[in-house]
């Protein structure tokens, strides 16, 4: 068996992404990826066991990029202002290709959930940093039973639920947060 290399894996993912962007997710299959990448179908199977695994890798890559680029979209100084910007940014990204990718993962939902846990953890880290950077947040609210980490996790869970429901800007959630932290 030939050794796998990251360059070929990247080439295959690039081909899958191009097909998804130009022709739609339903057009993504092992043969079309191999053809676009100039590789044999067996080569694709050396890197991915099936189409779902490819779509899962694309989804994970997309979220990593989204979280990396999100910093430029978040400009407010207050935590709640940043939270609104983060939510709006994620809503737009989900409405673009991320939502289509995520909805196509029906057969690998468990694996997707595990991989998305790392993305959610990264989002929680961003939320904690935003809390720490807002000088208006009352420091006395934090203790061993109510930590920034627990609060960020609570916010992330609620944001994900609202994003999944395609809710508009979460004014009610932000109002609750304001009453707690200011």
Buried (B, 14 or more C-beta within 10 A) or exposed (E): EEEEEEEBBEBBBBBBBBBBEEEEBEEBBBEBBBBBBEBEBEBBEBBBEBBBBBBBBBBBBBBEEBBEEBEEBBEBEBBBBBBBBBBBBBBEBBEEBBBBBBEBBEBBEEBBEEBBEEBBEBBBBBBBBBBEEBEEBEEEEBEEEEEBEEBBBBBBEBBBEBBEEEBEBBEEBBEEBBEEBE
